[in-house]
Amino acid sequence: MRISSVKKTVAMTTLAAVAPFAFAQQASTSSVQLYGIVDMAYRHTNNEGPVGSPGGSLSQMVGGGMSQSRWGINVSEDLGGGTKALVNLENRFGADTGTPASPYFQQSWVGLQGGFGRVTVGRQYNILFDLVTSTYASYPYSPYMDVYKPEIGFALGARADNMIKYMAEVGPWRGGLQYSFDEKSPTGGKTAGGYVRYAAGGLAAGLGYQNYEFASGKKIDAWTLGGSYRMGNWYFNAGYGQNKVDDGLTAVDRAVLAAMWQGGINGGFGGPAFLAANKRTIYKIGAGYQITPQINLGAHYFRAEQKGNTDLAKAKADFFTMALDYAFSKRTDAYIEVDHTKLKGDQVSLNNGAGQANGAKSRTGYTIGLRHRF
């Protein structure tokens, strides 16, 4: 009898303990959303020849012209009292071959959102990307042209692993903070940063700072400042970015920096001179006009300059891009884009399609594509 009584008491105690959680699950509502983009384009560029013979052209299908193709899952659960639990998983792929852009998810985070703001934990966009994309991105209907986006090379890789991020809004003001752990990674990865943003009446402006610590303990510091203004059918934007790197980076550090600066998406600006720099700056200015409810036209100019401890690193670069977008519907659009890159400096070069610095100083490209969002 006593054993039976003990079992009964334990059962009742357990039921009492889990009952609030069971009730919370029954009372809460949750949603799961599958989303994605499939973007296919034809791209043609000149001066893609081998080392020493920069002439020649490259024609290719790219599985992401205006946007990188992707699929993802958003989860939201109402926890009551104005608080929500959030989850995001997102992977990128090349629609031309169907292969993943990387073997892991580009975003994978969980978080809580309520009157206190929003806290998210995991692999996610960094605050530099958040600020520029939400405040002075190149195109209001697509933040960047994926095959040609010189400014993204200043965003320290756009994402970070092992990150804790906090965001809050008060009226027209929004602020964000981030911190990520390197967890003794052989390549580093510790970050810290924050931003503040103001948006009201068609005007948006913001300032952000972030650093990244390499495996050697050396750091790269990044700043960005800019804004945009919408007036009727017009859209104007301007911005500034700076990266400053400590001296004495190791070969491993330099490899991480090369991946961050991404020479392939700024017309092919790469090679030894590109990575010899320890300070890079960029200015951007652009405008867009919605010709009809279906047709948008935008044009953007970027001016970049880099310096280093040797003459090898000294260079300037001009980037120009223009895109015309036609919306068949809210989900499907077609586009045509033209871009031009011009370098100035004795040692700088563009890379060819094989990633080799071939001596080219200029390149023109165009892209024609079709995109569907779901």
Secondary structure, 3 states (H helix, E strand, C coil): CHHHHHHHHHHHHHHHHHHHHHHHHHHCEEEEEEEEEEEEEEEEEECCCCCCCCCCEEEEEECCCCCCCEEEEEEEEEEECCEEEEEEEEEEEECCCCEECCCCCCEEEEEEEECCEEEEEEEEECHHHHHHHHHCCCECCECCECCECHHHHHCCCCEEEEEEEEEEEECCEEEEEEEECCCCCCCEEEEEEEEEEEEECCEEEEEEEEEEEECCCCEEEEEEEEEEEEECCEEEEEEEEEEEECCCCCHHHHHHHHHHHCHHHCCCEEHHHHHHCCEEEEEEEEEEEECCCCEEEEEEEEEEEEECCCHHHCEEEEEEEEEEEEECCCCEEEEEEEEEEEEECCCCEEECCCCCECCCCEEEEEEEEEEEEC
